[in-house]
Amino acid sequence: MRTSTLGHSPVRVTELAFGAAPLGNLFSAVSDDEASAALEAAWDVGIRYVDTAPHYGLGLSERRVGAALRDRPRDSYTVSSKVGRLLEPAPGGTGDDLANGFAVPATQRRVWDFSADGMRRSIDDSLKRLGLDRIDVVYLHDPDEHAAQALDEAYPALERLRGEGVVGAIGAGMNQSALLTRFVRDTDVDVVLLAGRYTLLDQDGLAELLPEAQRRGTGVVVGGAFNSGLLADPRPGATFDYAQAPDDLLQRALRMKAVCERHGVPLRAAALRFPFGHPAVSGVVVGMRSADEVRDAAAMIGSMIPDGLWDDLRGEGLLPESVPVPKAESPCA
């Protein structure tokens, strides 16, 4: 599987990354054995980049990722985690964490903290849960409502930690492009993680963020290439950004699926290959909860997409003419 370097950092990532939010029991439980099998399958297909966060299952995702990787050669893989939410004990906490999307006991609570001290504490806590000696990439996680503190306190702290060699690359991860563009312009981040805003259905990131990242030499990792499900399996009731998809988007996705089928290509494959049409994109993160999902994602991203498919999407008004698309090439995986 092809790899690239994140921005000006020394950190390398495979173009397909294992998104480990599902291993934090996102929406429904995943057993330890299923989680282990999924990560084992990822290794077998050549995935060497795993993305996790304290937020995912109140630390469960980090613990499972660390357990799976602990016996692998440390220089053979890349792990990213995130900062901005500290986990605090919740004495007497009852029930589950499904209000935040995770089927785990609510024994801890999340505390927003983008202070300099919060950065060091969050990384120290993540290292303990992961059981690793370092975190290769650290993202500021969803600083939407904390922009000033994230820029003025959290970012300089991460920059110092990068200088000390505690982390290899630093960046920010969000579901919007505007603030990420500000990070790219105003700081020296190595990479940004853009979720859901550079897909077949939503190219918001193309207006400013991707050109600015290309100009600055900043890496871009794309998350949410399926827009939380609609582009994986467009059908009534499918989700777009974690809510039921509006009918107009559903119909658009169904038309895209029909075009793909005429070319003998699954819509999933086109959705995963599409972001690589822009030269700033280093990789795509896909959330996976089973070995079968891992193998499917690897097969999809390794598919060869004929140029005619993109031409037809444009011809039917499903992709703007100005949007760059990948060139047909040999399968990559």
N, C-alpha and C positions, 0 to 999 in steps of 0.2 A: 504494500500500500504506500502511495506516495506521501512524502513528508515535506514540510516547509518550515522556515524559521519565523518566529513571531517578531515582526518589526525589526528593531536593531538589537534585540536580545540574542543570547546564545540558545534559547529554548526552541526545540524542534517539536512539531506535532504532526501526527498523521492527519490526512485530510478528513477522515471520519473519526469523530470522537465519541466515546461512550458517555452519554448524559446519564448521570447516576441519581437524578431526582426520583425515578421510580423505585430505586432500591431503598429509598426512605419511606416506602409504603405510600407513594403518591396515589391518593384516592382509594386504594385497596391494598390489602396486605400481600407481601411477597415473602416467601419463606427464606430462611438462611440458605437452604440448599438451592433454591431457585436463583437467588442472588449470586451465589458462588458459581453456579453453572453458566449464568449469563456472562459473568466476567471471564470465566474460562473460555467460553466460546469467542469472546471479543479478542482474547489473546491469540486464539487459534486462527482467526481470520486476519490477523495483522494489525488490529487496533492497538495503538500504544499511547493514546491520550485519553485520560479519564477526567471528567469534570464533576465535581461534587460541591457541597456547601453545608455549613452547620444548619441552615434553615431546613434542609431536606430530611424530614423525619426526626427533627430535634437531635441531630447528630448520628442517627442510625445509618444514613448513607455513608458518611465518612468512615464509620467503624467497619462497615462491610467492605468498602473499597480498600481500606488499609489491610484488612485481614487477607483479602484476595491477592494483594500485591506484595505482601511482606517478604515472601520467599523468592521473588523475582529479582534479578540484578537491578540495583537501584538506577543505574544509568541507562537502562533499556526502556524506560517509560516516562511519561510526563503526567503529572497530576496537577490539576488546578482546583483551588477552593476559593472561598469568598469571605469577605469581612463586611461588617456593618450591623450584624445581628449577633449579640452575645446571648449565650444560653445560661439562664439562671435557674436554680432549683425552685420548684413550685411546691412548697410543703403543703400536704393535704390536697394536692391536685387530684381531681377525679375526672373520669371520662376520657375522651380521646381528643386528638388534635385535628379532627376532620374539619373543624371550622377554618383551619389554615391549610387544609388540603391533604393532611397526612393521617393515615390510619395507625397511629401509635399512641401509647398512653401519654396523657398530658402531665407528665411528671416534671417538666421544665417549662419555662416561658422565655420568649424572645424579647430582648431589650435592644432597641436601636441605639447604636453607639458608633459615631464616626469621629471620635476624638483620637488623638495620637496614642494615648494609653490604650484605648479600645482596640486599636489596630494590633498592637503587640500582644495584648491579652487574647484576642480572637485567634491570632496565628498560633500562639502557644497552646491554646485549647484544641485547635484543629490538629496540631502535630501530635498531641496526646491521643486523640481519638483515632487518627490515622495510623499511629505507631510508626511514623516515618521520621527521617532525619531532616527533611526539608520539604517545602511546597514549591513546586516549580513555577507556578503562575498564581497570582492572587488578584482577584477582581473585587473592586468595590461593588457591593451587591445592592442593586435597586436604590441608589441614593436620591431618587426623585424628589422627595420632600425634605432632603437634607443637603441640598446642593452646596450651600455656603460652607458648611462644616466639612463636607467631603472634599471640597477644593482647597480650603484653607488649612485644615488640620489633618485629615486622613491621608490625602494624597502626599503631602510632604513627608509624613511618617513612613509611608510605603516606599517613597523614593530613598529615604535613609536606609531602610531595611534592604532594599535592592543593592545599595552601595556597600552594605556590610556583607552581602552574599547570603543573607538569610532567605531571600526569595530570588528567583531567577528573572522573572518578568512581572510587571504590574499593569493593571488596567482597570476597566470598569465594565459592568454588565448590566444591561437594562432592556426594557421592552419599548424604548423610545429612542429616536435618533438625535433629537435636538441637544440634549445634555451631553450625550456621548460626543457629538461634534465639538462641543465646548472643551471637553477633556482633551480631544485630539489637538485642538488649536492652541489651548492655553497651558498644557502640561507636556511632560515627556513620557506619557504612557507608551508601553510597548504594543499593547493590543486592546481592542474593545470587543466585547461579546454582545452582539446585536440580536435580540430575540424577536422573531415574528415580523420584522420590518424590512426584510429583504427576501421575499418569497415570490412564487408565481402569482400570488394574489395581492401582494402588498409590497411595493417598491419604494416606500417612504425613505429608506436609507440612501437611495440613489441621488436624491436632490443635493445634499451637502456632505453627509458623513463619508460615504465611500470615496468621492473625489478628494476630500480633504485627507483622508487616511492614505490614499495613494500618493498624494503630494508629499506628505510628511514621512512616508515609509512606515506607517503604523499598521500592524496586523489587524485583520478583522476576522473574527470567528462568528459564524452565523448559527443562531439557535432557532428553534421553532420553524424549521423549514416546511413542516406540515401544517403550520398554523394551528397546532394542538389537535389535529385530527382530520380536518376537512380535506386536506390534500392527500392524506393517506387512504381515505375511504369515503368519498363524497356520497352521502345518502341522507334522506330525511332524518333529522335528529343529530347529525354530525356536529361536532363543535368547532368553533372558530375562536381562537383566543380564550378558550375555556368557558365559552357560553354557546348556547345553541346558535348555529350559523343562520344569519338572515337568508331569506329565500333567494335574494338576488345573488349573493355570494355562492350559495349552493348550486344555483343554475350555472353560474360561471365555471365553477369547479367541474361540474358534470360535462360541460362543453369541452373543457380542457381534457378531461378523461377520454372523451370520444375522439379527439384529435390524436391523443397518444395511442389509443387502441388501433387507429388506422395505420400507424407506423409500427405496430407490434411492440410498443413500449409501455410498461406500467406507468401510471401517473406518478407513483411514488418515486420511480427512477428519475423522471424529469424534474420533480420537485427537489430531489437531492443534488442533482447535477447543476440545476439552474444557477445557484449563487456563484459557482466557479466561473461564470462568464465575466465577472468583474475581477481584474487583476489584484485588487486589494484583499480579496478573500483568501484566507489561509486554510480554513477548515469549516466543517459543519458538525455541530453537536446534535446527536439524536438520542432522545430519552428511550431507554430500552430496559425491559423488565424480565426478559426470558432469553434463553439461548436461541430459540427460533426467531425472535425479533432481531437479534444480533446478526444472525446469518442472512436474514432477509435484507437488512439495511446494507450489509456489505455487498450483497449481490446487486442491489439497486444502485448504489453509488459506483459500482464497477461496470454498469451498463454503458454500452455505446449508444449515444443519442444521435440520430441522423440530423443533418442540418435542416432537412425538409420539415421536420417536426416544428422547429422554432419558426420557420417561415410560415407554416400553416397557422400557428398560434397568432402570429402577427397579422396574417391575412384575414383572420376571422375577428380581429379586434380584441383578442384576449391578452396580448402583450403589446405595449407601446413600441413603436419603431425604434425609439431612442434607447431602449433597454439592451445592454450587451448580453449576449448569450454565448455559451460554450461552443467551441468548434468541434465537429465530429473528429474522433480520435480513437485509438485502440483502447479497449477496456483497461482500467487502471488497477483492477483487483481481481 
